[in-house]
Amino acid sequence: MNAESSSSAALERMKAAAERPSGPAATGAGGGSRSDRVPDSAAESATEASTESSRKPAADQPRLRHASTHETQGPLESFNDWLDSLGEPDWDKVSQSIYESPTTMKAAYERQKAHREAERQRRAEEKAAAERQAEIERQRAAEQAEADRLEAERLAAEEAELEARRQAEEEALLEQERLLELQRAEEEALRREMERQEHEEWLARQRERETWALQVAARESDGTDWVPPAERRAMLEERGENLTDAQLLERARASLPEWRHRDRIVEKAQAIEASTVRRTRPVATATGPEPAPAPHGYIPPYNLPSREPDPAPTPLDLLRRVTVTVAYLAFVLGGVYGLGFLGEDATGPWLHELHQGRFAGGFSMLSMAFWHQLIWPVLWVALGIYTVHQWLPSQASADRQRATGWRVAVALVGTVAWFVLARTGIMLGVELFVWLALGYLLVDSVHQLNLYTARNRVERAITDGMIGLFTGWALIFAATNASVWLQSLGINLLWIPGPVWTVLTLVVVVWGTAMMSMTERGRISIALGLSWGLASILVPRLVGSMPSVWVAIVAAMGLFMVLLATENRRYRINHAEHRAALGHEVDEF
């Protein structure tokens, strides 16, 4: 509103200034406009009056004196006249323009603002379109790159597959060549092995032929069969000569004297060397792991001890030792219970008093005297020593312990089972099968000890001795259980008298046990275990309620023979080793 008022006042002043030259009316009008604000209607009236006055003819207006209309005018006057001839401006329009200038400016501003907003939107749309186009280009580029990557990967995969196929073909070719080479090598090795075996077979046959020819020549010479061992003599016949027996015998007759002489010289030299080494070498302790070598010129009649170190212990070795220990503890407790040390029960306190004296000395021809039970404390002590010995570091993974430990553990548990059966009275022949199984396990244990000879005296005394004692007792006690079982059932096999069967059983047991006790260097502990059982059978057959002179005689002879055979074996081996050490000839076993 202030801007509009100022514009109106300015317009009024301009009108007043324009009307002043017209006359007094103009002056009055001008003076009025300077002091007071004229409303729009008054202004319009004044404007109309001035316009009418201007339209009056020039004759009505006063003329200047001395004025000449034909005076000469200069350029400035001409310019002013030109300006005066332009006419008066349309003040209404000017006033209206001034009045409307704010609105016009505002509209122009709004138009400019709208133009700028439209321009900004246009630019934003162009930018968005450019971004969308760029995004589309990026997507196209990414899709193209992905397509290129997939194509490159496909090509790389195809190339890798081709390369892998090529390598596989090359490897297959190489593998085929290797297999062919291996097959050729195996065929060559097989051919050589067959040739070697054929040569060894021919060599063995030839040595047998040559040994026969040399023994024939020796008998013809001095009546003995002694000839040099095959490994210390040259061959009489080369392969391919195909000599007849007569030709081979002629060569043997010609070569035997010289070979005998050379062999005696070699044996004496070896014996002297061995005795010298024994005198100069310090005595080894009994627990040393190194076994004593056999004297030179002497071939022992048993497997020599292994000089190879024991393998590394395994968890199975620990389990074996724990099992043997637990079985031994059960063996002792079962024996204490079975023999009657825990007190009386409904059937009697002691083993020989149970079941109407079934285990007494007068029940059958092979029944033992009551004092045979004294062997059980001896076995407790012996097998306890064996159980402790197996825990030594030198026995942790020994081959002999691995071969016998599980068998001995099962035998100990089987003995406990027999004690329970004997104590409860549930027999039914089961006790016989228990002792037959025990005998088999212990005989097999002795066989394993023969395969793995003791490396020193401690192993021979503890492992071999304790197992041998248990084995000898088990064999004779198994025969006793068989006799008790048959007697309890009243069985008479083939209507042959009982003493005859008893004598036959004793002969078989004594013969088998004697053969087993004569293994290795002579197993005296087996003979002692059997002898205790034979003595326990011998006494009741002489002074008991069921006497039998023949059974007593056979038991006594068996006891004497098994001890004599075992000691003879031990003596012959010691004597042979002594003679070989001195360089003398040794008879073959």
Secondary structure as GFF3:
##gff-version 3
##sequence-region A 1 589
A	DSSP	alpha_helix	2	19	.	.	.	ID=ss1
A	DSSP	three_ten_helix	20	22	.	.	.	ID=ss2
A	DSSP	alpha_helix	24	35	.	.	.	ID=ss3
A	DSSP	alpha_helix	40	55	.	.	.	ID=ss4
A	DSSP	alpha_helix	75	84	.	.	.	ID=ss5
A	DSSP	alpha_helix	91	222	.	.	.	ID=ss6
A	DSSP	three_ten_helix	230	232	.	.	.	ID=ss7
A	DSSP	alpha_helix	245	280	.	.	.	ID=ss8
A	DSSP	alpha_helix	315	339	.	.	.	ID=ss9
A	DSSP	three_ten_helix	351	353	.	.	.	ID=ss10
A	DSSP	three_ten_helix	370	374	.	.	.	ID=ss11
A	DSSP	alpha_helix	375	389	.	.	.	ID=ss12
A	DSSP	three_ten_helix	393	395	.	.	.	ID=ss13
A	DSSP	alpha_helix	399	424	.	.	.	ID=ss14
A	DSSP	alpha_helix	430	451	.	.	.	ID=ss15
A	DSSP	alpha_helix	457	459	.	.	.	ID=ss16
A	DSSP	pi_helix	460	464	.	.	.	ID=ss17
A	DSSP	alpha_helix	465	489	.	.	.	ID=ss18
A	DSSP	three_ten_helix	493	495	.	.	.	ID=ss19
A	DSSP	alpha_helix	498	517	.	.	.	ID=ss20
A	DSSP	alpha_helix	524	543	.	.	.	ID=ss21
A	DSSP	alpha_helix	549	582	.	.	.	ID=ss22
###
